Amino acid sequence: MASQQHSLRDRQVASIEKILNLNHTSSDGANVYHESAATNGVTLRTTPVLNADGDPIWKVLVFDNLGRDVISSVLRVNDLRAWGVTIHLNINSPRHPIPDVPVLYLVEPTATNLQLIASDLSRTLYSDAYINFLSSIPRPLMEDFASQIAATGTAETIAQVYDQYLNFVVGEPDLFSLGMGKETYWTLNSAQAKDEELDAVVDRIVSGLFSVVVTMGAIPIIRSPRGGAAEMISAKLDRKLRDHILNSKDNLFSSHGPRPSTANGTPSSRPVLVIVDRNIDLIPMLSHSWTYQSLVHDVLKMHLNRITVETPIDESNPTKGSTKRAYDLNSNDFFWSRNAGVPFPQVAEDIDAELTRYKEDANDITKKTGASSIEDLQNDTSASAQHLKAAITLLPELRERKATLDMHMNIATALLKGIKDRQLDNFFQIEENITKQTKAQMLDLLNDEAKGKEPLDKLRLFIIWFLSTEQDVSRAEMDRFEESLTKAGCDITVLAYVKRVREITRMTMMTSAPSQPAPQSTGGELFRGFSSISNRLTDRLKDGALGANFENLISGVKNFLPVNKDLTITKITESLMDPASASSSAIAKTENYLYFDPRSANARGTMPAPSQARHQQGIPGGMGNLGPGTGASFGQRRQGFSEAIVFTVGGGSMDEYGNLQDWAKRTGGGGAAGGAAGATRRRVVYGSTELVNAEDFVMGELARLGRESA
């Protein structure tokens, strides 16, 4: 959208900080608009607004559950304090009066929240109220709220009311979810869901995507397959954007709006928004991955960038037991930012390298000061004042690095334990070549008690094979598979639904050959142990936070790098962003995707009935039997884009996010690893209704649908 790109996270943080600053930007509005346009719509950071005496304005922050999730995923308590927030509270919790302090509300515009705000005002819990809604408040609710305020005579206490368009949660710089919970897939695919429930889900998705588009600052071209929820969401979002542009002179996308942008640019300078249904490919929701962030999400159940890890109370004495420690993983963590999408063996090596660098830096300081260790520097008065001053200046940075590395050492230990206990390396190895597995091999694996002790892992593997294989599975063969799964302790109720959805996914999935050949093995062994890491484990590792157990954990875990293999959603994205380089099979799948341009008078589809959201008639990408959507011209179908927002309806996967980022780096320019010289720099933002790990998806939504299908 511009040469200077800002991530979705940067933009959301800027918007939240503006809210915390009482929506204050600058006394010179003209300068703000000029500078904001120069930075492509990102609100420039300003210093906290001061009161008449020149002191910071201290305030109370009150949020609902979604507001909490939005803020906690990108800001920490120290960040809030820097903007004058002294206390933060949930709107549903009991709250005591703090009458001399202004209050910031960041809530969804619901009738319940509005009643609670009106109650706070009538009880004078706080002084001035700055009300910020996470999405646009409907007019009937606003009128009802005004009536409540008029009845209590508290209008003078309301300082501001803003629609902020922030009802989405950002996990990584270009990863978001709408925080809709883990039942969206069930709602969209269950025959028992009512039309009212479907409408509510679709409207919530449209509202969230509208907010993402507003925050990114550009009106996208919308592409989606025909049929299912994706078409309905695309049509409604197109209408919402179109109505907003037509009905507002200074709209959210205009050059004089609150978030100036490049929305008036040509279609090629605007992003493409790709909306697809989850059923195009269920495998990423089930697969065992080998990248750091996917393993953390699967094994340690990461939620809103927070994980809980069991660590020993005393490394040297395991009999003392263990304690649980919570960690936050975000883009401010240098190690996570660099290694989140990296295969786990490389992460272990990088921990080793970073610890080496840390020890070298610490030794350099202690040598100059004459102290025996970093810890002794504070108490050492014999060192020269100049060296001591330099050392003390570097101490905070060194300690922060050490704390970060200790955290990732503990995470790596927990992951290694999970990998060994569940034999996840074996499952990943099999899934890399899942289509080559025969029925007999799969049956042997399911019956072998030594191949994984966690029943869910075997069930996930079987479903992946069943959805991927080109072989026909007879009823008798399916009975044998189900018998083996039952003996292994699996709950096979999910299979009733998986059998139904198989035909859809087989027509929409796109298998991809590796974009680079697999490295040739030496000595006839494809997989080798972590010997290179084990051999380089030095005393500092054993004496550090990780402890002596690391080497024992590493032994026996396979060290291999996954091949670059594009997932179905990546192939779809490539065919829409870069049709000149995409495979003919991928282009064929997306050839008849609908095309919506909210700025065009022509590219507008009809609104499908709510019940069509659950009925996926025809092949996504094919000419379905639904209403007359808007087809794309040949030129529009071959139009390229440098930026995309890819959204999955019904749940998202860390695997898909990582795969899309790898593809963007591999094929784009801008110095990315493997990017072609002179290639266009690409950026892909990935979003979903909710990021769901495999256990919740299988045992929650698929099992529930399976019980209904049985």
N, C-alpha and C positions, 0 to 999 in steps of 0.2 A: 504494500500500500504506500510505502515511502521508502526512501533509501535508508533512513534511520528507523530501524524497527524496534518496537517495544513489545515485550511479551505480554500476554494476557494478565499474568500475575502483576507485572509492573503497573499496568493500567488499573487493576482493581485496588492495589495498594494505594495508588495516588487518589483514587476516588474515596476510599475509606479515610485516608488522612485528611482529605478536605472536609469530610463529615465531622471528624474529631476536632477540626479547627473551626467548628461552627459554620461550615460552608463559606468560610472567608478565604479569598484568594489574594487580592491586592487592592489597594486604594485606587489604583489606576487601572480601570477596567480595560481600556484600550490596549495597554501593554500586555495584559493577561491574554486577551484573544490573539494578539499578534504572536506572542511567544508560544502559546498553546498550539497554534496552527503550525508553527515551525517544528514542534516536537510531535507532530502528527496526532494531536488530540490528547496527549498525556498531560494532565494538570501538573504544572510545575510545583515542586515542593516549596512551601513557604514556612517561615518561622511561626510558632504558635501565636495566635492572636492574644493581645494583651488588653487588660482592662484600663480604665481611666487613669489609674495610678501607675501604669506601666508594669504591672505584675501579671504573670500568666493567669488565665481563667481556669480555675480548677472545676472539674465537673464530674457528674455521675453518669455512667454508661449503663443503659438498661436495654437488654435484647431478648428476643425469643429464641427458640432452639435453632432455627435456621440462621438468624443473625449471629448467634454464638459460633456456629460452624463456619460461617463466612469469614468472621474475623479471626478465629483461632487458627485457621489453616494458613494465614499469611502474616499475622502479627503475634507478638508475645506480650506478656504483661509489662515488660520494660518499655516496649514500643508505645503502649497505651499511656504509660506514665509520662513519657517524653512529650505527649500531646495534652497533658493536663488531666488525664483520667485518674482519679484517686481511688475509685471503687467501681467494679462492674458487677451487675446483678441480673439474674433472669427475671423476666417480667412475671413469671408464674410463681416465683418464690415469695415468702413473706418479706416485706421491706419496711424499714422504719423511717420516720421523717428525717430529712436532712434539709431543713427549710431554707438555708441561705446559699444553697449550691444549685446551679442550673443542671438540668438533666438532658441527656442525649438519648433519644429512643431510636433503635434500629430494629424494626420489626416488620413482619408481613402484614399487609393490610387486611386483616380479618376482623369480623365482628367482635370476637372475643378479645383480641388485642386492643381494639378501639374502646371497648367498655372498661378494660383495665386502665388505659391511659386516662380516660375521663374520670375514673375513680381516684386515680393518683392526684389529678388536678383538683378535684373537689375536696380532697383531704389535705391539700397543700403539702404534699410530701417533699416537694422541691420548689425552687423558685421558678425561673423561666424554663419553658419546655421547648426543646428543639426536636421536632418529630420528623424522622426519616423513614420512609417506607421502602422496603426492599424491592418492590415492584409498583407499578402504577395502581393507585387506589381507584376502584370502580366508583362512578358517580353516585349510585345509590348509597354505598357505604359512607362516602364523604358527606352526603347530605344528612345521613343518620347521625354521624359523628358531630356535625355542626349543631344538630338539634340537641344532642346531649350536652354539648358545651354551653349552648345558649340557656338551657334549663338550669344549669348549675352556676351560670354567671362567671365562668372562669376563662373567658376568651382572652382577657388581657395577659394571662400567664403564658400563652402560646407565642413564642418568638418566631418560629419558622415551621413550615410544613413542606417537605420535599419528597418527590418521587425520585429514588436513587438508581433504580435498575441494576441491582446487585444481587438478585436472588439466584446465585450460582456459587459453587464452592470450587476454589482453585487449589489443586493439590501440588502440581508442578508448574513451572513457568508457562507451559502451553498445554496443560491438562486440566479439565474441569468436569464437574458433575453437577446435576441439578438437585442433589440431595433428596431424591424422591423416595428413598427406602428401597427395600428388596422385594417388593411385590409387584412392581410395574410390569415385568415380563408376564407374570401370571394374569394380571388384569387384562393385558392386551391379547392374550391367547386363550383365555378360558371362556367356555360357552356359558359359564355361570355368572360372568361379570355383566352387570346391567349397563345399558346405554348411558345412563347418567354417570356411572363410574368411568366409562371410557371417555366421555366428554370432559370430565374433570381432569383426567390424566393428560389428554391431548391439550387442553387449555393451559395446564401447568407447564407442559413442555414448550408450548409456543411462547408463553410469558418468559420462561427462562432463556430461550434462544434469542428472543427480542432483546433481553438485557445484555446478553453476550455480544450481540451485534452492536448495540449502542456503546458498550464499553470499548469495543475494538475500533469504533469510529468510522465504519464504512458499511454501506449497504451491499450485501453480497448478491451474486447470482445463485439461485437455489436449484439444485439438481436432486432428484429422488426417483426411485423406481415407481412404477405404477402399482397400485394396490396396497392394501395394508395401512398401517398407521402412518408410515412415512409420507404417503401421498396426502393424507388428511392434514398432517402437521405442516407440510410444505405449503399447501394451499392456504391454510389459515394464517401462517406466518407471512406469506406473500401479501395477503389482504391486510394484515395488521400494519406491515411496513408501508404499503401503498396508501392506506388511509391516513397514517401518521404524516407522510410526506405531503399529501394533498391538503390536509386540514390544518397544517401548522406552517405558517410563513417562516418563523424562526424555529425550525424543528431541531430535534436532537442531532441531526446530521448536517445541518447547514453550516456555512462558514462563520456565522455569528451566533451559533448555538452554544450551549454550555460545554460541549465536547467537540470542537471543530475537527473536521476530518477531510479525507480525500473522497468523500462520497459522490462528488460530482464528476469524478474521473470516468474514463472510458471503461467498458466492461473488463478489459484485460488488466487494468490497474486495480480492479476491485477483487476481493476474494471470492472463491466459490464455496458455498455451503452445501456439503454432501450429507443428506439425511437418509439413513438406511435402517431397515428393521433388523433386529437381532438375529432372526432366523436365516439371514443370508449365510451365516457361518457360526455354528455353536461351538466349534472346536476351541477357539481361543479362551472361551469361558471355562474349559475343562482341562486344558493341557498343563503339563508339568514343564515349567520354564527353567532356564539356566542363568538368567540375568539376575543381577543383584536385587533390583526393585521388585521384580516378579516373585522371587523367592521370599523376600520380606513380606510381600502382600499375601502369599499363599501359606507359608510356614508360620509366620509370626502375626498374621491377621491384622495387618496395618489398617487403621481407620483414621481419616483426617490427619494423615502424616504422623500419627502417634502409634508406637508399639510398646509392648511390655515384655521384658526379657528377664528370665531367671538367672541371677548371677550368684556365685558362691560368696558366703559371708567372709570366709578366710580362704584365699587361694591355696595356702600351704597346708590347710587342715580341712579337707572336704567334709569331715564328720560334723562340722559345725552347721552344716545345712546351707540353704541358699535363701536369697531374698529377691523379691520382684522389683525391677527398676523400669520406670517409664522413660522413653526417649522420644524426642521430636526430631523428625527428619524433614528438612526443608532446604530451599535453594541457598540459604545463608551458610549452610554446612558445605565447606569447600570439598570435602571428600565425597559426600553424597552427590553434589552437583556434577562431579567429574566421573563418578563410577556407577550411578544409578542404573544406567542402561548397559553396563558392561557385564560380560560373562563372569560368573563367580570366581573361577580360578584366577582371572586377572585381578579381581578385587583383592584376593588374598595376597597376591604378589605386590600390589600397590600398597597395602597396609605395611608390608615388610619394608618396602622402599621408603615410605613416609617415616616409619620409625627410625630407619637408618639416618635419614636427613635430620630428624628431630634430635637424635643423639649427637650428631656432628655439630649442629648449631648450639646445643647445650654445652658441649665440650669446649667449643670456641670461647664461649662466654666465661666458663669457669677457669679456663687457662689464663685469660686476660686478667681476671680478678684475683686469681690465686685461691679461690674457694674450691672445696672438694666436690660440691654438687650445687645444683640450682637451688635446692632447699636451704643450703647454708648461706646463700648470698645475703639474706635479710639480716643475719646475725653477725656477718663478717665485717669488722671495722678495719682490718689490716690492708684491704685492697685500696688502690689509689682512687681518689675521689672521681677522677674522670672515667675510669673503667667501670667503677661501681654505678655511676650515673647512667652510662650506656647500657649496662646490664639490667638495671631496674627498669629502664625504658622498654627493653625487649621482653621482660618477664611476662607481662600480661598476654602478649601474643603467643609466647611459647607455651604458657599454661593452657591457653585456649586450644592450641593445636594438640597438646597432649590429651586434654579432656575429650576432644573430638575423636582422636585416634583410639583412646581407651573405650569410648562408646562403640565405635565400629569393631573393635576387637571383641567386645562382648556380644555384639550382634552376629559377627562371623562365627563365634563359638556356638551360639544358639542355632544358627543356620546349619552348621556342620553336624551338630547333634541331630537335628531334624532330618538332614539328608541321609545320614547313616542309619538312623532308626527306621526310616521309611523307604530306604533305598531309592531315593528320588533320582539319583544319577542313572540308575538302570532304567527307570521309567522314561526319563527324557531320551536316553539312547534309543529305546524302542520307538518312541513317538517320532523321532527324527526320520525314521524310515517305516512309518506305520503302514503305508500301502503295500509294502513288500511282505508283510506278515501273512502267513497262511492261516486257514481256520484251525488246522492241527496245532500250529505254534501258539495261537492264542489260547486254545483249550488247555494245552500243557502249562502255559504260564499261569492261567487262572487256577489250575489244580495244584500248582507247586507252592507249598506253604513257605518255602525258603525265599520266594520271589515277592518280597513285600509283606509286611504284617498288618498294614492298614487297609481294611476292606474298601474304603472309599477310593483309594488310589487305583485299585484293580478295576473298580466300577468305572472310574473316569477313563482309564485306558481302554476298556472294552467299548465304551460309547464312542470314543474317538475313532477306534478301528471300524466300528459298525457304520459310522457316518462317512468314513473315508474310503472304505474298500469298494472296489468295483465288482467284487464277487457277490453272487446272489446267495442269500442265507435262507435255507429252507426252514419250514416250521419245525421239523425234527431237530435240525442243527441248532435252531434258536432255543429249543427246549433244553438241549445239552448245555449250551452256554449259560442259560438261566439257572440250571441245576448246579453248575460249577460255581457261579457267582453266589448263589445262596449258601453253598457249603463254605465259601470263603468268608461268609458273614455279611454279605452285601444286601442292602435293601433294594430289591429289583422293581419296586413299583414305578420307578422313573422310566423303565423300558417301554411301558405301554404308550407313553407319550412320545418317546424318542422314535419308536417305530412309525408313528404318524407323521412326524416332522421330517423324517429321513428323506422322503421324496423331494420335499421343497429344498432342503439344504444341498442335496446332491446336484440339483439343477443350477444352484446359485454359487456354490463353492468353486474356487479356482485354484487348482493345484499349481504350484510353481516350482520349476527347476531351480536349483541353487544358482545365484548370480555369480558365484565364484566356486571353483572346484574345491572339494574337501581336501585338506592337507593330507599328503600321503603318509601313511604310518611307517614307522621304522621297526625292523625286527619282527614284522608280521603282527604287531600289536597296534590296534587303532587307539586304544585307551591306555594311558599310563597313569600311575598314581601321582599324588602331589609331591613327588620326590624332589623336584626342583625347589619347591617352597620348604619342604621339610628339611632338606640339607642346608638351607640357608637360614634356618631359624637359629638365631644367636641367643646368647644369654640374656640380652635385654628383653627378648620376647618372653622368655620363661620367667623373668623377674617382674615383668610388667603386669598390666591389668588382665591380660589374657590368661596367664598362668601356664603351667607345664602341661595341662591337658590338651593344648592346641595341637601338639605334634601327634598325640595319640588319635585325636579326632580326624586329622588330615589323612592318616594312613588308611588306605583302602577306598577313599573317595576318588572317583574318577576325575581326571583333569582333561577336559576336551573343550574345544571351542565350537559352538554351533555354526552351521553354514548359514550364509545370508540367503534366507528363503522368504519371499514375500507372502504375506497372508492374503486372504481374499479381499479384505477391506483395503489393503495396500494396493492390490492390483486394480481395484475399482477407482481408488483415488488417483493412481497413475494414469488410467485411461481418461479421466476427466481433467486432470491438471496438465498432462503432457501426452496428448494422444499421438504425437509423432513418434514417441519412443515406446508406447505401450504395445503389448502383444495383441495380435488380431483377435484372440479369444476373449481378452479382457474388453476390447472395444465392442465386440459383438454383444457382450453381456450388458453394456451400458449404452448401446446405440439408441435405444428408445427410452432412456431416462427422461422424465419430465424436465422442463426448463422454465423457471420462473425468474423474471427480472422485475422487481418491484418498481423500477423507474420507467419501465416500458408500458405503453398503453395496450400492447398486444399480448405479452407473455403472462397471461393470467388464466388459471385453470378454474374449473368448477369445484364447488365444495362437495366432497363425498358425504354420504350418510354416516352417522357415528358407528353403526354396526359394521361398516366396511373396515374399520380399524383392526378387527380381529380376523376377518376373512381375507387371506392372502391368495386371491384368485390369480391364476396365471403365474408366470415366472417373473420375479422382480427383474426389471430390465426388458422384459418381453412386452408384447402388446396385450395387456390384460383386458378383461371384459368390463372394467369399471367405466365411470363416466368419462366424457371427452376431456382429458387433461390437455396440457399444452405441450406439443411436441417441439423438438428443437430443429432448426434448419441445419443444413449440412455445415455451413460456416460456424454456427453456434456449437455443433457437436465437435468440431475440430479446433475450437478456441482453447488456447493454453492459459494457464494461471500460474502465478508465482506463489500464491498464498491460498490456503484452504482451511476450512473448519469442517471436520468430519465428525458427525454425530450419530451414535447408535441408539436406537429406541428400544429400551428393554434391558439395559445393562451394558457396562463396559468392562474391558479387560486391560490390565497392565501390559500384557503381551502385545495387544494391538497398538497401544500407545508407543511402546518401545520400537515395534516394527516400523511404524510410520515415521518415527524420528530417524531411525537408521536409514530408511529409504530416502528421506529428504536430504540427509547429510551425504549419502552415497552418490546421489544423482545431481545434487545442486552444486552451485559454485560457492564463492565466498570463502575459499580456503578449507572447506569441509573435507574430512578424510575421504579420499576416493572420489570426490567430486570432479567432474570433467572440467578441463580448463575452459574458461569463458562461459561456463554453464550458468543459467539463471539461478540466483539464490532462491531456495525454496523454504517455505515455512508451513508446517501443518499443525494446527491446533486440534486436539482430540477431545471430544466430550461425550457424555452419556447421561442417561437418567440417574444412574448410580453406579459406582465402581463396586462390583460384587466379586468376592473370591469364589473359588470353585466349590468349596464345601457348602456355602450358603446357597449357591445357584442350584447345585444338584439336590441337596437334601431339603431345600426350602421350596423353590419355585418348580423345578422339574418334578420332584416327588409329588407335589400337590397336584400338578397337571396330570401326572401318571395315575393318581388315585381317581381322578375324574374320568380318565379315559378307559380305565379298566372295566 
